[in-house]
Amino acid sequence: MRSAILLLLAGLVVPPIVRGAEAQADFETGDLSQWLVPLPRDWKLVSEDGNRFLRLEKPGPVGNPRRPTKFALWKADCVGDFKLTVRVRRIDKSLLVAFGYQNRSRFYYAHISSDDGNHSVHNGLFKVHGGSRFRIAGVGSAPALPDQDWHTIRIERTLADDRIAVFVDDDKEPRFEAIDGSFRFGRVGLGSFDETGDFDDFHLEGESVEGCPASDYSPLDPS
């Protein structure tokens, strides 16, 4: 334990213990015990045409430095390599999927939007690393959510080559793709930067690692 603490103080990453992980949530049971949901009053389980899903009803707040804070974190697994799929439906213009989440100032997110990637801070891959978010992929990309129908988002992360790839629906090639090794493990989350929308049929598989930050480390700034 003492040697691990010294390594952390020196700024080195202690190699995690790895095990296989697979998790899914379709929200049919209404059980959110495996999710850390910031400001629970702003979220709701909604039924529509016999299907139940998770809705973010109230956006924000936005973090300072400027970054997203309103996403529900999957508590059960902290992953390195992973593949995540989830169905999403925007109510406003955009949603996000966070991953590699270590704390509120260290994580990635895929911003999925009705805008194209020519917008400086919409529709692409972004990184929060101690300050305001900044783009790492997706310039010029086609809108990920061109309408208000349900769409399937798939994110693949491979540590061997530090690749991050985001696919929408039946994309054969990634909508967004980056090579970045800043955060090699962390939790995943569903939410929005400052808007609202729906989430369903979450599925995560990959390599779960032990020794991640506590699962109750909320994206929200301390009040």
N, C-alpha and C positions, 0 to 999 in steps of 0.2 A: 504493500500500500504506500509506504513512504517513497519508494522509487517511482511509483506512478505519479504521485503528487509532484515530485521534483521534475519529472518530465513535462507535466502540464505547466508548471511554473516557467520552465525553459521554453515554452511555446511549441513543444512537440506533441504530436498526437499519439496516444497510447493505442496500439493495435487492438481493435475490438474482437470480442469473441463472437463468432458467426454461427448462425443456425438458419435452417430453412424457414420461410414464413409464407403463409397464404391467409388472406383475410377478405371478407366480403361483407357488404351491408346494403340491403335493399330497402331498409327503413320500414318494412311492413309491420314489424312487431312494435315499433315505436320506442325501441330500446336505444338510447343514446349514451349508455354508460361507458362505451369505449371511445367516446369523443370528448375532447376538451372544447366546449362551446363557449366562446367569449360572449358576454352579455346574452345569456339564454333567452331573455325576453324578446330579443330581436330575431329569433329563429322560430320556426313552426313546422310541425309535421302536417302535411296537407294530403288529402285524398281527392283523387280526380279520376273518374271513369274506372273505378275499382283498383286504382294503383296509388300507393302511398309513397311520398318522397319528402325530402328535406328542403325547406324554403328559407332563404335569408330574406327577411322582410324589411329590415332597416339597415341602411348602409353606414359605413364609417364607424368610429372616427378614423381619420388619416393620421399616421404617425409623424413624429418630429424627431429626426430628419424625415423627409417625406417618403413614406413607404406604406404598404398595406398592413392593416392590423386585424381585419375582420375576416378570419377564416377559422373553421373548426378543424382541430388537429386530431388525427387518429392516434390514440394513446398507446394502443397495444403493441405496436411494432415501430422500431427505429431501423431504417433500412439503408443498405449500401447499394448494391446492384438491385434494381427492381423494374417491374413493369406494372403500371397502374392504368386501369380503365375506369371511366365514369361517364355517365350520361348527364348532360347539363342543358339547361334552357334559360336563356337570359330573359329578364323582365325589362330591364333597361338596355344598356348598350354593351356591357361586358361582365365577365366573371374571371376567376383565377383558380389555378391549382398550384398550391405551394408544395415544395419538397426540399430535401436537404436541410430541413428546419432544425437549427441547433439552439438558437435563442432569437429574441426579437430583432437583433441586428445582424444575424447571419443566416441567410436562407436564399433559395431560388424561388421564382414563381413563373408560371406560364400565364401571361395575360391574354385571354381569348375574347375577341371583340368583334363588333360590327364594323369597326374601322379597319383599314388595311395597315400594313407595316410601315407606311410612309409617315404615319403619325409618330412623333418622337417617343411617346411613352405608352403607346397602345399596340396590341397585337404582336406579341413576341415573347422571347425569353428574357427575364430580368434577374438581376442579382442585387441583394442587399448585403453589404459588407462593411458595416460600421457607420454608414452614412445614408444618404438618399439612394433610392434604387436607380439602377442604370441598365441599359439594354446590352445584352450579349448576343442576341440573334433575332432574326425575323424582319429586318429592314426590307421593305418592298413586298412582304408576303400578302397573299389574299386574305380577306377577312375570315377568321376562324368560325365566327357565328354570324353568318350573313342574314339570318332571319330569326324569328322567335319560336322556331320548332326545337325539338330535342335533337341534340347532336352528341356523338360519342367522341370523347377525348382519350387518347392513349399516350402515355409518357413512358419512354424507355431510358434507363440510366445504366451504363456499363462502366465500371471503374477501370477495367483493363486499358481502355483507351480514353477515359474521361468524357465519353460521349453522352450527350443529352439530346433526345429526339422527341418531338411532339407531332402527333398525327391527329387528323380530324376525320371522323367518319371513315370513308374508304380510301383515304390517301395512300398511294403506293410509295411516295417519297415524303419525308418529313415536311410539315408546314414550317416548323422552326427547328434548327439544329445548331448545336454549339459543342465545342470542346473546352471543358472547364473542370478543373480538379479542386476548386477552392473548398467545397464542402463534400466530403466523401461519404458521409452518412448523416442521417437526420430523419425527422418525421415528415409526414405528408399532411396536407390540409386542403379544404374546399371553402371557397368564399368569394369575396370581391374586394376590389380596391375601395370603391365608394359608390357601389350600385347594388342591385338586388337580383335574385334569380333562384333557380331550382337545381337540385342534385339528386341523382338516383343511381342504383346499380353500381355502387363502388366495388372495385375488385383490385386487390393488391397482392402481388406475389414477388418474391425475391429473397434476399439474404438479410435476415434480421440480425442486428448487432446489439451487444450489451455494452453498457457504459456510456450511453447517451445522456444528455441533460434530462432532468426530471420531466416526466410527461405532463406535469401541471404548470409548465413554464408558458404562460399565456402570451400570445402575440401582442396583446394590448399593453400600452404604456401603463406604468403604475399610476393610480389615481391620486 
